[in-house]
Amino acid sequence: MRVVLAEDQALLRDGLVRLLTAHGFEVVAAVETGPDLLDALISHRPDVAVADIRLPPTFKNEGLVAALEARSALPRLPVLILSQHVEPLYARELLSDSAGAIGYLLKDRVSDVRSFVEAVRTVAAGGTTMDPEVVAQMLARRSRDERLGALTPREREVLAAMAEGHANAGIAARLVITEKAVSNHINMIFSKLGLLPDLDGNRRVLAVLAFLDAA
């Protein structure tokens, strides 16, 4: 699986290259600026891009801008964005593209190698994954919504796990319940939130994220 990586810190960039290579990825380009990221994505057309939000020259949102611009030229180009802190505005920009194959993780998650590699593979396969802290802030922002208030504590746990991109089996293992119980919780969540219950895996994540991110 071919990867384009964008990270301005040399030590972290080299570490990510080694980590990805050790897990079977081929890093076809490792760049440090927004313009270089855009050029690399267009020229290499990788299976997935892993990019820091803040890149030179201004260290604002060059990584995100380059990734979204590349997706306009290469529809559904898988992009996993890394961020030092939760930045809701930038997360919203990423989520505004409802085509899937997107991810948003805090850099701290890279230290959990298995979860990071799983996130890269999920996005590359067309799925969606969001950092638990991003999901928590979305839930907090919508906490006054009557529909969210109607959810039980367990349903909120299942909702958060869904928004992070976990499948039913993963949610069951995480919460130590049966997959049938997970399915029942999800049906109740969809009913209470007014979402279609028959969405496929990635569309259900996007539907939940769209609901949580609504103004």
RAZIQUI-V145601 format. One record per backbone hydrogen bond with DSSP energy under -1.0 kcal/mol. NH is the residue of the N-H (numbers start at 1). CO is the residue of the C=O. Records with the same first field share a line. If there is no record, write none. Layout:
BEGIN
NH->CO  CO
END
This chain:
BEGIN
3->26
4->48
5->29
6->50
7->31
13->9
14->10
15->11
16->12
17->13
18->14
19->15
20->16
21->17
22->18
24->21
25->20
26->1
28->3  26
29->3
31->5
34->56
37->33
38->34
39->35
40->36
41->37
42->38
43->39
44->40
45->41
47->2
48->2
49->78
50->4
51->80
52->6
53->82
59->55
63->53
65->61
66->62
67->63
68->64
69->65
70->66
71->67
72->68
73->69
74->70
77->74
79->101
80->49
81->103
82->51
83->105
91->87
92->88
93->89
94->90
95->91
96->92
97->94
101->126
103->79
104->129
105->81
107->83
109->106
110->107
111->108
112->109
113->111
116->112
117->113
118->114
119->115
120->116
121->117
122->118
123->119
124->120
125->121
126->123
127->122
129->102
131->104
135->131
136->132
137->133
138->134
139->135
140->136
141->137
142->138
143->140
145->142
149->145
151->148
156->152
157->153
158->154
159->155
160->156
161->157
162->158
163->159
164->160
165->162
166->161
171->167
172->168
173->169
174->170
175->171
176->172
177->172
182->178
183->179
184->180
185->181
186->182
187->183
188->184
189->185
190->186
191->187
192->188
193->189
194->190
195->190
204->200
205->201
206->202
207->203
208->204
209->205
210->206
211->207
212->208
213->209
END
